[in-house]
Amino acid sequence: MCEAVAPNHFEVDDEAEVTLLVEEVTEKDRALIEEAVRACPALALRLEEA
């Protein structure tokens, strides 16, 4: 689901492994990434403040 919500930020391979394509989230993309994190059915993603 994260790839469907934010395809420029996440890539999921055939084994369902997620690759993070962008490590730092800009304020412009924050809402989109928050939505992708909430959409993760495995609850495998989280946002951390730097």
C-alpha positions in Angstrom: 0.0 0.0 0.0 2.8 2.4 0.7 4.0 2.1 -2.9 0.5 2.8 -4.2 0.2 5.9 -2.0 3.8 7.3 -2.5 5.4 5.5 -5.5 8.3 8.1 -5.7 9.2 7.2 -2.1 8.7 3.5 -1.7 9.3 0.4 -3.9 8.0 -3.1 -3.1 9.7 -6.1 -4.7 8.4 -9.5 -5.5 9.1 -10.8 -2.0 7.2 -7.8 -0.5 10.4 -6.2 0.7 10.1 -2.4 0.9 12.9 -0.2 -0.3 12.9 3.4 0.8 13.7 5.6 -2.2 13.9 8.9 -0.3 15.3 9.0 3.2 14.5 12.6 4.1 10.9 13.8 3.9 10.3 17.4 3.0 7.5 19.3 4.5 5.9 19.3 1.1 5.7 15.5 1.1 5.0 14.9 4.8 1.3 14.5 4.5 1.7 12.0 1.7 4.3 10.0 3.7 2.1 10.0 6.8 -0.7 8.6 4.7 1.6 5.9 3.3 2.7 4.9 6.8 -1.0 4.7 8.0 -1.8 2.6 4.9 0.8 -0.1 5.6 -1.1 -3.3 6.3 1.9 -4.8 8.1 2.5 -1.7 10.3 6.1 -1.9 9.2 6.6 1.8 8.6 7.0 4.7 11.0 8.2 8.3 10.8 10.9 9.5 13.2 11.9 13.1 13.8 15.6 13.8 13.2 
